[in-house]
């Protein structure tokens, strides 16, 4: 089949600059990008030509720390600190989960991601085969991991190995798998060593919560006489690529460890604010050249899965916390939500809107009043957009959402099933 041409579009190029031009997509890849002054129809043939002047086209956003099925617990246990929230609300509810509950909750969460322009998420949870099933139905890209905790013993490690092979055999190229030790305060150093050995055997990465609250850092220090990131360095965790969620309280020494290894630090400002954990030192991370991305965390502690809102908050917090308006400028939207995570999760792929780039794209309508004047669209993405301006979503060159309608599953039917499950689990 000949390529499809998206004509007269505004787009963000692979350097993060705003451009106008024509984008040709063939199968799952961007075939060519033509400058606006060239008419590709003169010398080339296309299957279809789609007038696209109403859109800002850019790579899909990447949500790098989620617990997707936790949409089921949205609004339950609000306004509590982390430890109380986990122990009195979340853990007892999680004991009641079952396959179908996780499957339908995952699809509901994925619907929210898609409506807000997200084409990839990096997740840690349980019932991973159900989350993977939901991803396959939806057609979304994901990195999944099974949450592991020490008291559950080696069964989680064995299960992770099985899941890794199962997902590989299922052949869905859009799903990858990492090991998911929950945190240094729920996994002992001995246990983490086994996690590293397993990750090495599978040649895969590790997703972990690090230094989320002050008290967890103090507890680790009291027990092991070093800080959590120093501890996990000693057990060899950084031999593998690491997704490090939170990193709110880090020492200079720990920051240098993060900088010197293959690490993606994931900043989750809403969750850190809502659980009153604190504000991560993101200016310091950026200054040091630590690779950073943004996550929403689960919907129980946010309570949204919207990266537009998340990065907006990240920028404002960064400025006000250090009373410095130049910090966290709008030009960070593209690197933090697109480029940095792509370079971490897909280091060997051509990325972005350029020939050979994967056609994981979102189409943002730019004729909303709050996006005028239209010259400043890069600034509007950070400071004015809400997320609901995303009209179409394409993954691997296929339409997943068109005119805000999800095409791969029946969103209304999922909402109905989800509500039944919610009543079953949360109300009894
Ligand atoms: Zn988390």
Boltz pocket constraint, residues with backbone or C-beta under 6 A from the ligand:
constraints:
  - pocket:
      binder: B
      contacts: [[A, 65], [A, 66], [A, 67], [A, 209], [A, 245], [A, 297], [A, 298]]
      max_distance: 6.0
